[in-house]
Amino acid sequence: MLTKEALYQQFIQQTEGLLQGEQDMIANMANFSALYFETFAPHWAGFYLVKGDELVLGPFQGPVACTRIAFGKGVCGVAWKENTTQIVDNVHAFEGHIACSAHSNSEIVLPFYYQDNIFGVFDVDATEFANYDNVDKTNLEKALNILSKACLQVSD
């Protein structure tokens, strides 16, 4: 079995290949989510996109999810408000957590940038507690940067 670091190395290489030549933001976010889901088998992985003063569900893999999240609310809203990656070992202990799924126990949420502005967040949930760490943070930030650079247009 591969280490987490080796899986991320594979994931990043596959991300580069998958996105090469495709400029459509939504298509790329959909494939990014699917590739992450296939590689790491989380409970849920996907994007929430900034629309006015809330985050709206974007491309994802996993069970149904919350559709809208207010600025500063839940882990996703805090990541957006603070413009920082949030790693939560136990979502049930996170004040203001929004329980979209009773099966989620830990979470990582990273800001996603497009043309130097926060465009949304990439959210990953696990059924295990304390599933995410700095290895995830560092590698997902790198992969999201690749995604951002690949996207030259936002889908209508």
N, C-alpha and C positions, 0 to 999 in steps of 0.2 A: 504494500500500500504506500502511495506517495505521501510525503509530508505536506503540510499546508503550504509551505513555501514553494515546493515543487509544483503543486496544483496551481498556485497563483502564477508561477512562471509560464506554465502551459496556458492558463486562462488569458494572460496578457498577450502571448504570441497568437493565440486563436482570435482574440479581439482585434488585433492589428490586421490579420488576414481577413476576417469577416467584414470589417468596416471599410477595407480598402476599396476606393472607387465609388462608395455609396455616400451621398451627401445628405440624404433625407433624415432629419432628426428623429421623427417618430419611428421610421423603419429601423434605424440604428439603435434606438432605445429598446425597441421590442426584441431585436436580436441579442443585444447586450444582456437584457434580463433573462432571456431563454438560455443563453450560453452560461451565465452565472448559475442559473437553476440546475442545468444539466451537470455542471462541474462540481458544485458544492452541495446540492440537494438540501437547501434550506426549506423551512416551512413556507416562506414567501419572499419574493424578491421583485422589486420594481420601483417605478418612478412616481413621484407626485410633482406636478408642475405648478409653478407660480401663475395664478390667474387673479389679478387684483390683490385683494387682501386675504387670500386663502390659497391653500394647495389643493389641486384637483387631481384625482387619480389619473395616471398615465399608463403606459405599457407596463405589464407585470406578468409574473408567473406565480401560480399558487391559487389558494381558495379566494373566494370573493373578499373584497376589502372595503374599508371606509372610502367614501367617494370624495368628501371634502374635509379639510383640516384647517382650522383657523390659525392665523399668524401667532406664533408663540405657544400653541397648544399641543400637547402630546410630545413625543420624542421628535417627530418630523417637524412640527412647528417650532420647537426649540432650536433644532439644527438650522432651520431657516433664519429665525430671529437672531441667533448668536453667530451665524455664518461659520459654524464649526462642526466638526464631526462629533457625533454623540455615540458613545459605546455604553450600553446599559446591560449590566449582568443579570438583573432581575427587574423586568418591566413592571411587575406587581408592586415594587417598592418605589417606582418613579412617580413622583407627585404629578398628577394630571395626565397620567398615561391614558391613552385612548385604546381600549381593548377591541380591536377589530376582529381578533380571533382569540378564543379562550386557550388555544394550544400554544400561543407564542409566549416564551419565557425570557428570551434575551433578544437584543436588537442592536443593529448598527445603522446609523443614518448619516449620510455624507451629503454636503452641499454639491450641487452639480451646476457648473458654470457654462455659459454660452456667451461668447464675445465679451468676456470679463464681467458679466453680470450673473447673479444667481438666477438660474432658470428653473430650478427645482431641487429635489433631493432624491437620492437613491437610498431606498430603505430595504433592509434585509432582516427577517425575523427567523429565529430558531426555536425549536421546541425544547432544546437543552438550555440550561442556565449557564451564564458566563461563557458563551460560545465564541465571542468576538474579542479581539485584542489588537495590539498595534501592528501585527503582521497583516491583519485584515485591513486596517486603516491605511497603512502605507501603500499596499498593493491596490486597493480599490481606488485610492486617490490617483494613483498612476494610471489605472485603467480608465477612469472617468475623464482624465485629461486627454487620453487617446480618443475617447468617444467625442469629447467636445471639439477637438481639432478636426475630426473627420466630418463633422456636421457644418456644412456651409449654408444650409438653408433650414428654416423652420417650416414644417408642413403646414399647409393651410387647413 
